[in-house]
């Protein structure tokens, strides 16, 4: 994965100011006695360009890719419709999820008048051709990717269009120039960036206003607080937090790892490996104990922490089960005091979280991950932070000699 920033967990307090009681009617509600009770999902302004979304979104990636086999389409459409009916109308996908199949799924779910009820976000920037994974931001690719997404989604306009990863070979100003044209043509309404550095955000914003930046932000992933979050707030850019539950770990801890299939890329992430798992499980157990004291679930508590970062933040937890979705929405009714926020943050302070968030740390684990995904190799490689030539070398090794791969492990 091409990241523009470091992955070191740091502690920082950089929350946006909460609105006054007179102006907070459309924002987060006060705490309810039981976090699992039905919650009215508020609306928020995402960024300063006019986009309004539900205060919590729905990440759709896991329905089709990376978290094990694709889930049954009818069940996922039912889940999406349930989310929209519940007031969670901010839906997040990408052309690389599948690839393409997640957008096709959403396209089916948006039929029958559903499109008019949602804020639709998708992404471009990761291309697969001739067995190779490539990050691209050249104008021709940007336009072709947008046209492809519009067709798969069955829409004539996308509300929020992110550059999924930054192409370091193409000046961001060039990529933004083409995105600006797509806005002028009415094919996209707002522009976003994903996993971009503070300097890249500034340069892009100078060409055309950026509405939102998507980044990984959770109790155990806080490096973005050092300079990316302050940059977004300085420029009036909304913040979309993906994986706000730590890839599900903050929901169920070590039990999650035990349940992962061989096709689930999380099984091979550093933080879920034996040498790191025991220490990280202690973080979850502390969160779980505090959740019990507050009468909510660990996932609701972890999500509430993200919501309390400010009214410019929209977490987009993903799920494939309606019961988990309902539980996630319940986080909107969990109220945290400053002391409780500080206590939560102390659980996952710098040095407490073990393992990088993406980087596979040994060749053996890299090869095992690629080996278990031979049938869908290209979709998996996007998560490996490896030099391009090294990735290609691994591909050739796997395809030319499966026996050699096994021997390498």
Residue pairs with C-beta under 8 A, 6 or more apart in sequence:
1 165
1 195
1 358
1 382
1 383
1 384
1 385
2 135
2 165
2 166
2 168
2 195
2 385
3 195
3 358
3 385
4 166
4 195
4 196
4 197
4 200
5 195
5 197
5 198
5 223
5 224
5 227
5 228
6 223
7 223
7 356
7 357
7 358
7 359
8 223
8 350
9 220
9 221
9 222
9 223
9 348
9 349
9 350
9 351
9 352
9 353
10 222
10 223
10 225
10 226
10 350
11 222
11 225
11 345
11 349
11 350
12 222
12 225
12 226
12 229
13 225
14 225
14 229
14 230
14 233
15 308
15 309
15 310
16 233
16 309
16 310
16 311
16 312
16 313
17 310
18 24
18 27
18 310
18 311
19 27
19 311
26 42
26 43
26 44
27 42
27 44
27 55
27 311
28 42
28 55
28 307
28 311
28 332
29 39
29 40
29 42
29 332
29 333
30 333
30 335
31 333
31 334
31 335
32 39
32 333
33 295
34 295
34 333
35 294
35 295
35 296
35 297
35 300
35 330
35 331
35 333
35 334
36 296
36 297
36 300
36 326
36 327
36 330
37 330
37 333
39 329
39 330
39 332
39 333
40 87
41 54
41 55
41 56
41 86
41 87
41 88
41 329
41 332
42 54
42 55
42 332
43 52
43 53
43 54
43 55
44 52
44 53
44 54
44 55
44 311
44 312
44 314
45 51
45 52
45 238
46 52
46 53
46 90
46 160
46 211
46 212
46 238
46 240
46 312
46 314
47 190
47 209
47 210
47 211
47 212
47 236
47 237
47 238
47 312
48 209
48 236
48 237
48 238
49 190
49 209
49 211
50 190
51 119
51 159
51 160
51 189
51 190
51 211
51 212
51 238
52 119
53 89
53 90
53 119
53 314
54 87
54 88
54 89
54 90
54 119
54 314
55 307
55 314
55 332
56 88
56 90
56 303
56 307
56 314
56 315
56 316
56 317
56 328
56 329
56 331
56 332
57 88
57 90
57 91
57 92
57 121
57 240
57 314
57 315
57 316
58 80
58 83
58 88
58 90
58 91
58 92
58 316
58 317
58 318
58 319
58 325
59 92
59 242
59 243
59 316
59 317
59 318
60 76
60 80
60 91
60 92
60 93
60 97
60 102
60 105
60 106
60 318
61 67
61 92
61 93
61 94
61 97
61 102
61 318
62 71
62 318
62 319
62 320
63 70
63 71
63 76
63 79
63 102
63 105
63 318
63 320
64 70
64 71
64 76
64 97
64 98
64 101
64 102
64 105
65 97
65 98
65 99
65 101
65 102
65 379
66 97
66 264
66 265
66 379
66 380
66 383
67 264
67 265
67 266
67 318
67 320
68 260
68 261
68 263
68 264
69 261
69 263
70 98
70 101
71 320
73 105
73 108
75 320
76 105
76 109
76 320
77 105
77 108
77 109
78 322
79 319
79 320
79 321
79 322
79 325
80 91
80 106
80 109
80 114
81 109
81 114
82 322
82 325
83 89
83 91
83 325
84 114
84 117
84 118
86 325
86 326
86 329
87 329
88 325
88 329
89 117
89 118
89 119
90 118
90 119
90 121
90 314
90 316
91 106
91 118
91 119
91 120
91 121
92 121
92 122
92 214
92 240
92 242
92 316
93 102
93 103
93 106
93 120
93 121
93 122
93 123
93 153
94 102
94 103
94 122
94 123
94 124
94 126
94 162
94 164
95 103
95 122
95 123
95 124
95 126
95 145
95 148
95 149
95 152
96 123
96 125
96 126
96 128
96 164
96 379
96 382
97 103
98 104
98 379
99 128
99 378
99 379
100 148
100 152
103 122
103 149
103 152
103 153
104 152
106 120
106 153
107 152
107 153
107 154
107 155
108 154
110 118
110 120
110 153
110 154
110 155
111 154
115 154
115 155
119 159
119 160
120 153
120 155
120 158
120 159
120 160
121 158
121 159
121 160
121 161
121 162
121 192
121 240
122 149
122 153
122 158
122 160
122 161
122 162
123 161
123 162
123 163
123 164
123 192
123 194
124 141
124 142
124 145
124 146
124 149
124 161
124 162
124 163
124 164
125 135
125 136
125 137
125 145
125 162
125 163
125 164
125 165
125 166
125 167
125 194
126 133
126 134
126 135
126 136
126 164
126 165
126 382
127 133
127 134
127 135
127 136
127 141
127 145
128 134
128 378
128 379
131 377
131 378
131 395
131 399
132 378
132 392
132 395
133 378
133 381
133 382
133 391
134 388
135 165
135 166
135 167
135 168
136 142
136 167
136 170
137 163
137 166
137 167
137 169
137 170
137 172
137 174
137 175
138 167
138 170
138 174
138 175
139 174
139 175
139 177
139 178
142 175
142 178
142 179
142 182
143 178
143 181
143 182
146 158
146 161
146 182
146 187
146 188
147 187
149 158
149 161
150 156
150 157
150 158
150 187
156 186
156 187
157 186
157 187
157 188
157 189
158 187
158 188
158 189
159 188
159 189
159 190
160 188
160 189
160 190
160 191
160 192
160 211
160 212
161 179
161 182
161 188
161 190
161 191
161 192
162 191
162 192
162 193
162 194
162 212
162 214
163 175
163 179
163 191
163 192
163 193
163 194
163 196
164 194
164 195
165 194
165 195
166 172
166 193
166 195
166 196
166 197
166 200
167 175
172 200
172 203
172 204
172 207
173 203
173 204
173 206
173 207
175 204
176 191
176 204
176 207
176 208
177 207
179 188
179 191
179 208
180 191
180 207
180 208
182 188
183 189
183 190
183 191
183 208
190 211
190 212
191 204
191 208
191 209
191 210
191 211
192 210
192 211
192 212
192 213
192 214
192 240
193 200
193 201
193 204
193 210
193 212
193 213
193 214
194 213
194 214
194 215
195 214
195 215
195 216
196 204
196 213
196 228
197 228
198 227
198 228
198 230
198 231
201 210
201 213
201 228
201 231
201 232
201 235
201 237
202 231
202 235
204 210
205 235
205 237
210 235
210 237
211 237
211 238
212 237
212 238
212 239
212 240
212 314
213 228
213 232
213 237
213 238
213 239
213 240
214 240
214 241
214 242
214 316
215 224
215 228
215 239
215 240
215 241
215 242
216 224
216 241
216 242
216 243
216 357
217 224
217 225
217 229
217 239
217 241
217 242
217 244
217 306
217 309
217 313
217 315
218 241
218 243
218 244
218 245
218 246
218 250
218 302
218 305
218 306
219 246
219 250
219 283
219 287
219 302
219 305
219 344
219 345
219 347
219 348
220 246
220 249
220 250
220 271
220 280
220 283
220 348
220 353
221 243
221 246
221 353
221 357
222 348
229 239
231 237
232 238
232 239
232 312
233 310
233 312
238 312
238 313
238 314
239 309
239 310
239 312
239 313
239 314
240 313
240 314
240 315
240 316
241 306
241 309
241 313
241 314
241 315
241 316
242 315
242 316
244 302
244 303
244 306
244 315
244 316
244 317
245 251
245 299
245 302
245 303
245 317
246 271
246 302
247 266
247 269
247 271
248 256
248 266
249 256
249 257
249 271
249 272
249 280
249 284
250 284
250 287
250 298
250 299
250 302
251 297
251 298
251 299
251 302
251 324
252 284
252 298
253 281
253 284
253 285
253 288
253 298
254 277
254 281
254 284
256 266
257 266
257 267
257 272
257 277
260 266
260 267
260 272
261 267
262 372
263 372
263 373
263 376
265 369
265 373
265 380
265 383
266 272
268 360
268 365
268 368
268 369
269 355
269 357
269 358
269 360
270 276
270 355
270 356
270 357
270 358
270 359
270 360
270 361
271 277
271 280
271 353
271 354
271 355
271 356
271 357
272 280
272 355
273 355
273 361
273 365
275 354
276 354
276 355
279 352
279 354
280 353
280 354
280 355
283 347
283 348
283 352
283 353
284 298
286 347
287 298
287 301
287 302
287 344
287 347
288 298
290 301
290 340
290 343
290 344
291 297
291 298
291 300
291 301
294 301
294 334
294 340
296 304
296 330
296 331
296 334
297 327
297 330
299 317
299 324
299 327
299 328
299 331
300 327
300 328
300 330
300 331
300 334
301 331
301 334
301 344
302 331
303 315
303 317
303 328
303 331
303 334
304 331
304 332
304 334
304 335
304 336
305 336
305 341
305 344
305 345
306 313
306 315
307 313
307 315
307 331
307 332
307 334
308 336
308 341
317 328
319 325
319 328
336 344
355 361
358 383
358 384
358 385
359 385
360 366
360 369
360 384
360 385
363 408
364 408
364 409
366 384
366 386
366 394
367 394
367 397
367 398
367 405
367 408
367 409
368 409
369 380
369 384
370 377
370 380
370 381
370 394
370 395
370 398
370 405
371 398
371 402
371 405
371 406
371 409
373 379
373 380
374 398
374 402
377 395
377 398
381 391
381 395
384 391
386 394
397 404
397 405
397 408
398 405
